[in-house]
Amino acid sequence: MTRLPDWLGTGSERRAKMFACFAVLCLAVASVGVLAAPEKPRLTIAAESPESNTLVALQGYKHEGGVVELTPEGDVVWEYREPDDAFDVEALGPDRIQLSAADEIPDAECPDRYRNDGFKNCVRNSLRILNKSTKEVVWEYSWHDAELHEHELHDADHYTKNGEDRWVLVDMGNDRVFAVNRQQEIVWQWNATDTYDRPDRMGPESDWTHMNDVDRIRPGVFQVSLRNFDTVVELHVENGTEPDDRAVTVEPVVGPNQFAGKGEILYEQHNPDRLADDHLLVADSEHDRVVELNASGEVVWEFGGSATLDWPRDADRLANGHTLVTDSYNDRVVEVNENGEIVWAVETGDLPYEADRLPAEWNDSALAEGSRDHPTATEANLADGGEESLVERYLGFVVAVSKYVLPTGMGEQVPWLVLSLVSLVGATIEGIRWRRRADESGTVSGV
């Protein structure tokens, strides 16, 4: 049996010194981890490289938001770093980008109603159309709200009516969906309070519906994600000749359709996409998975689990049957093949929110606005994939939260920091015991 060095002493003295040594070792490992952390973005899996670039919106943990365009090799070939938080991003053409963004504004620069409202600072939400080459904002619709969190613009969708440009937006802070024209006039609007009753305990600035996605799926029909209802709905908009004649009716697609407990199928979802045959591809965020539902609401394909994904917030079906997933708390974008395997992955850092695969060539039929409607999992016989782990689930949550509060790069080192803290506590406890025994025996050597 190996004999421990005499300088460690015995009993509580030995345990205190060993705890202290282990604490120093853990801190050293954490420090090395921060200093040796590779640059991001970086390619981590390249079993099958895509044929074209990928556009990624970065929300950021501490105002590092923006948009990056990544090559199949994971290199940044274009970026836009103006907003504090970036959410939905779409390429409307080879030189035109649409971005849903939010900026935190100091109270002194906020409109009067938000300067002394009990919230620190305010938020300026904006839908921006950018000239990609110059990064100039060529058109913008914006408004202010109480604060950055739970009050941002997460999504907007462009469409045309009678040849005129329209944009439909989800206003999380005011629990509404509305559409504007190029002259920035509101042409129709639906408030959640028109259909649902807000709980008495929740005020108007509370995070009630958390609307985070809207898509026009056909003329007069808009699909909306009510995240905190665990529900996806359709808004059926009937347009009359005058603004007062417009009516909106709500039809649930999947979910309990109310603010309640965790839904049976979805749990605080993001970015539902309508595929062919009324299938629905959804980032089922709090379940750490992506699911495809058929028209009856049955799960026909599933990928993820906490050992594979951590809070995914976007999933797009690609034309080749692969699925592009934004794995937010793992700070990466991944591509999953038809066998349920990750064949391409890029670590982006900065909390990615949404990703779109750009066309290899821009032409009249090119699309770059998320999912293709084909193939569905049923017609392509896609295989499920991913693994679940309770340890990974809780550890991933702790690491993710730490990235919001710790200095950049330290969040990933939380396990070592926790071990170091526990060891320091152990060293302190054993040191106190050693000192007490030394005082009682009148010696400093311990027992």
N, C-alpha and C positions, 0 to 999 in steps of 0.2 A: 504494500500500500504506500502511495506517495506521501511523503511527509511535507506539510505546509511550512513555509518559511517562518522562522521564529518571530520576525518583526510583525507578523499578523497577530501575534498574541493568541489568546484562547477565549472561548465563550463569546460574550457580547462584543468584546473588543474586536475579535476576529470577524464576526458578522458585520459590524459597523464598517470596518475597513474594506471588506469584500464588496459590500453594497456601494460604498463610495467609489471604489475602483470601477465597478460595473457602470455606475452613473457616468463617470468620466469617459469610459469606452463608448457608451451609447451617444453621448454628446459629440464625440469625435467622429463617429460613423455618420451622424446627422450632418455635421459640418462638411465632411468630405462629400456627402451626397448632394448638398447644395452647390458646392464649388465645382463638382464634377458633372453636374447635370448637363445633358446635351442640349444644344440649341434647338429651338422649336420654331417652325414646324420641322418634322423629320419623318421620313418614311420608315415604318417599322415592319410592315408585311408587304411583300411584293410577289406573291405566288402568281397573280395574274394582274398585269398592269392595264389600267383603262386606256382607251384610245384618245381621250381628250382631257382637258383641264376641269377642275372642280372649283366652284365658287362657294366660299364659306363665310357665314356671318358669325362674328365673335361678340358675345355679350360682354365678356370681361368680368373679373371678380372685383376689381378696383378701378373702374374707368379705363380698362385697356381695350374697349370695344373697337370694332371696325370690320372691314371686309377684306379678305385675301383671296386671290386666285392662285390655286396650286396646280403645278404640273403633275403628271403621273409619277414623277420622281420625288414629289413632295416639296419642290422649290417654289418660292413665292415669285410670281411674275407680274403681279399687280396688287396694290393694296390701297385702301382708303381708311384713314385713321381719325376722321373728324369727330364722330359721335362718341359719347361716353359708353353707350350700350347700342349694339346693333342686333337686330332680330331677323325678320324675313328679308331675304335678298333675292332678286331675280334679274337675270339678264334678258332684257326686252329686245336686244339686238346686238350686233357685234360691237357697238360703241355706245350702248345705252343700258344703264343699271337702275333698277328700282329698289329702294331701301326703306325699310321701316326702322326708325331710330328714336333714341331718347337721350336727352342731355340734362344733367343736373345743373340748375341755375342758382346762384347765390340769392338769398332772400332780397337783398338790396336791388337786384335786377329783375325781380319777379313782378307780375301785375299786382296791384294793391290788394286784391282779395286773397292772395297767397302769401303775403309778407308776414302777417301775424296770425296765421291760421293754426298754430300749434305744431306745425311740422317744420323741421329744419330744411331750408331751401325749398325749391319747387322743381318741377320737371317740364321740359319743353319737348313735346312729341312732334315728330315730323315725318311725313312721307316725302321722300326726295327722289327726283329723277335726275341722274347724273350723266354728264358726258364723260364716258370712261377715259378718253384720251387726256382731257384737261382736268378732270375731277370737278368740273364746274357744276353747280346745282342749277339746272335749267328750268325746273318747275318744282314747287314745294307747297304742301298744305300742312299747317302746323297749328297747335294749340297748347296751352299751359294747363298743368294740373297740380295737385297738392304735393306730391313727392315722387321720387324716382321709383320706389318699390310698389308693385301692384297697381301702378297707375300709368304704365307705359303702353305705347302702341306696338303690339307684337306682330301684326300682320295686316296686309292690304292686298287687294286683287284688282287688276285692271280689266276692264271690259268695255265694249261699245254698245250704244243703243241709238238706233237710227243714224249710225255713222258718227256719233259724238262720243268722245272719250268720257269714261266714268271710272271712278275708283270707289270700291267698297272697303271700309275700314272697321276694325274692332277697337272700341274705346273701352279698355279695361277699367279705367278709373271711374267712368260714368255708366258702366254696365249697359252699353248701347252698341248697335251696329248702324252705320249710316253710309250713304253714298254721296260723293261730290262730283261735280263736273269740272271741266278745265278752268272755268271762271271762279272756282272755289265756292260754288253755291251748293248747299245741301239739297239733294233732289228727293231723297226719302230717308227715313230714320225709324228704327225700332228700339225701344227701351225695354230692358228685361222686366221692369216693373209693369209694363203693359200686359204681361202674361203671367208673371210669377210674383209671389208675395215675399218681400224681403223679411227675414226674421226680425222680430222686435228688438232683439239684442244687438243687431248690426246696424251701424249708422251708414250714411251715404258714402263715407270714405273707407269703409271696411272692404276687405277682399271677399266679396260675395260670389259673383259668378266667375271671375277671372277668365273672361273671354280672351282666348289666345290665338284664334285662327278663323279665317273666313275665306271661302272659295265660291265663285259663281260656277255652278255646275250645269246650268242651262238657263235660257232666258227667264227671268223672273224668279229663279230659285237659287238660294244661297245657303251653303252649308257652313255651320258655325260650331265651334268647339266651346262648350261651357265647361271649363276644366274643373271647377269646384263642384259641379253637379255630376261629374263623371259621365257626361252626356254629350252626344253629338246630335244636333237638330238641323232641320231645314227651315229656312225662312221663305215663305211664298209671298212675293211682293206683287200686289195688283196696282198698276199705275193708271190713274185716271187722268183727266185733262188738267186738273188743278191740284196743287199740293195737298189740300185737305181731303181729296178723294183717294189718296193712296192708303191702302190697308195692308197690314202684314199679318199673316197667320203662321203659327209655329207647328211643325210636325216632327216629333222625336224620331231619330234614326236608331240610336242605341243608347242605353243607360237609364237610370231611374227617373230622369227628367225632373229632378228637384234637388235642393240643397239639403243633403242628408249625409249618412255615413258612406263608407267606401262602397263603390258600385260593384256588382257581381262580376262584370266583365272588364271594364276599364277603371283605372284609378289615377285621376289627375293627368289625363292624356294631353298630348300636343299634336298639332299638325295632321289631322285626319285627311287622307286623300281618297277621293272617289275613283275607283277603278272600273273596269268593264263589268257588266252584269250586276251593277249596284254593289259590288264588293267594296270594302272599306279597309284601307291600310292605315294603321294608327301606331304612333309612338306611345305605348302604354307606360308612361314614364315611371310612376311609383312602383310598378311591378317589374321594372328593369327589363322590359321586353318590347318587341315589336310584334303586332298581331295583324292578321288579315281576317276579316269577318265576311261571311257571305251575306246575301240579301236578307236572310232570316236571322242574322245576328249570331251565327255560329262561328267559332274559331276554326278556320280551315288551314291556317299556317301560323307558326309561332317561332320566333327566334329571340334568344336572350337568356335572362336569368342573371342574378347578381354576381356570378363568377365570370360573366361574359360582358354584360353591359351595366352601366351605372347611370341611371336617369337619362335614357335616350329621349330626344325631343324632336326628332324629325326622321322620317323614313320615306324614301322614294323608290318606286319600282322602275327599274331601267328596262330598256327595250329588249335586252338580252336575257331577261328573267332574273338578273341579279337585283339586290336591294341595297341602296345607299343609305347608311344609318349615321346620324349624328349622335355620338355617344358622349353626352355633355360632360358628366363628372369624371369620365376617364380622359377628357380633353383630347378627343380624337374623332376622326371620321373614318368609317369602315365600309367596305363593300363585301356583301355576303353572296356567295354563289348559289346555284340551284340545289347544291347538296347540303346547304346549311353550314358552310364553312367560310370563315373570313379569309379572303384572298388578296385584299389590299387594305392597308391602314396607314393613316398619317396622324401623328400626334401634333395637334395644332397649338396646344396651350390656350389660355385666355377664354375658357368656357364657351366652346362652340354652341351655337343655337340651331343653325339650319344650314344645309348644304344642297347645292344643285350641280348636277353634271352638265357641263356645257356641250353643245354640239361639236362634233369634229369639224364640220364645215357649216357655215351659215348660208342658208338658202331659203326659199319661200316656204319650205315645209319644216324648217328647223325649229325646234322647241327647246326652251331652257327654263321652264317654270315648274320643276318638280316632277311628279310621277307621270309616266305614261299609263294609259288605261289598260294596256296589254303588256305582258300576259298576267292573268290572275294566277294565284297559286294552284287553283284547281286545274286549269287548262295546261299549265306547265309542269304539274306534279312536283312542286317544290318541296324539298325535305325540310323538316324542322331542324333547329340547331341551338346550341348554347347550353350552359350549365348553371345550376343554382347553388348558392352557398350562403348560409346564414352568417358565417364569419365574414365573408366578403361584403355582404350587405351592410352590416353595422360598421365594419372598418372603413368601407367606402364612404359611408355617410360622415363619419368623423373626419376623414381626410378632406372631403369636399367642403364641409363647414369651415375647416381650418384654413382653407385657401382664401376665404373671405377676410379673415382677421389677421393671419400671420404674414410676415414679409414674403414677397415673391420668392418662390422656390422652397419655402419651409414646409408648406402644406403636405408635400409628398413624404416628408420625414417625420410625420406625426407619430408613427409607431415607435421610432427610436426615441423621440422626445418624451413620449409617455413612459417608456421603459426607464428612461433616465430619471424622470420625476418620481416614479415609484421607488426606484433604487435610492434616491436621495431621502425620501420619506423613511425607507427602511433603515438607512444609515443613521438618520437622526434618532429614530426610536431606539435602535441598538446602542447608539452612543450615549443616550440618556441612561439606559439600563447599566451600561459599563461604568459610567461616572458614579451612579448611586451605589453600586457594589463596591467601587473603589473607596468612596467616602466612608461606607460602613465598615470596611476592613482596615481603613487607615493607610491604604496603599494605592498606587496609581497603576499597578500592573494588571489589575482585573483578575477574575477567576475563570 
